[in-house]
Amino acid sequence: MAEAGLPDVGTHKSATCQGSFASIVGMTTANELAAVDRAKIKDIVCDILEIEPDELTDTSLFKEEHDADSMAAIEILSQLERAFGADIDQADLPRMVHLDGIVAVVAEALAARSADGN
């Protein structure tokens, strides 16, 4: 993502971003994750991009439609790791261009975590 336009995203914190992995133990598919924690993911993204939830659709593109930059992408990844207690590989960032993409990446990270027995 291009470096443009957003303020220092490292200082944005949302009370909804403080979730725990316990609420989603056993959830491994994007659909199961969506049923439980899609709203939490959306809150994290909206907080970092400084947009209202009704501005973010499942497929709206972060860079093109919401002026996200690479720092915002890294902050989203970091907040998701903390909120869900899972490791997300930075190699997955190119897939995390919209809400549906993030939900799929988080579901895969949680499935990998469960498979590792953590």
N, C-alpha and C positions, 0 to 999 in steps of 0.2 A: 504494500500500500504506500502511496506517496505521502511524504511529510508535508502536511498542510493543515492549517486552520484550527486545530483544537487546542485548548489550553492544557496545562500540565494535568494529565488525567490521573496521576498517581495520588492525588489528594482527595479524590471523590470516593466516598464510602456510603454505602446504603445499608440500613438496618436489615434489609432482606437478604443481603449478601452474606450474612453470618450463619447460614444453614449448616447442617451436619449431614454426614454420610449416612447416619443411622436411619434417616427417613426414607432412604431409597435402597436399602440392602435387598439384593435379589432382583432389582430392576436392571435388565441388561439390554433391552431393545429401545430404539428411539421412540416407538409408540408407547411402551410402558413408561419410559422416562417422561415423555410428553404429558402423560396422564397425571404424573405426580409432581414434577418440578419444572415444567416448561415456563410457568409464571416466574419462578425464581430466576431462571436463566434470562428471561426477558427483562426483569427488573435490573439485573446486573448490567446487561447491555445498555438499557436506557439510561441508567445512572452514569455510566462511563461516557456515552455519546452525548449526554445532556439533552435528551429528547423525551417527549411525553410518550407513554406506552401506546397511545392510539396512533402515533406517527410510525410505529414499527410494525410491519406485517411479517408474516412467516418468510416471505421471499424478498423483502426490500433489501437492496444491496447497501451495505454499510458505507463503503467508500463513495459510490456514485450518488446515493440518495441521502446519506446522512453525514457526509464530509468526514468520515473516519480516516485516520492516518495510521501508520505502523505502530506508533506508541499506544494508540487506543486498542489496537489488536492485541498487543502484548499485555496490556492491562486487563483486557477481557479474559484472556487465557489465564493469567495469574489469579484473578478473582474467582474464576470457575474452579481452578485447582483447589483453592482454599475453601470454597463453599461446598464442594462435593468430595473433598479428600482424595482426589485422584490425580495422577500425573497425566498431563496432556502434552504430547510431543509437539514442539514448534513446527515440525514438518507438516502438521495438520492445519496450520494457519491458512494455507490457500483454500481449504475447504470451508473455512469459517467466515464466509462472506455474507451470510444471512442467518436468520434465526434457525431455520430448518437445518442448515449445515452445522451450526453449533450444537443443536440437540443431538444430531447423529454422532458427532465427535465425542461429546460428553458420554453418551450411552456406550460407545465403544471403549472409552477410557475406564468406565465403571465396570464393564464386562471383563476387561483385562485385569482390573484390580481384583475382582471376585475370583477370577481364574487363578490368580497368583496366591489366593488364600489370605489376602490382607483385609 
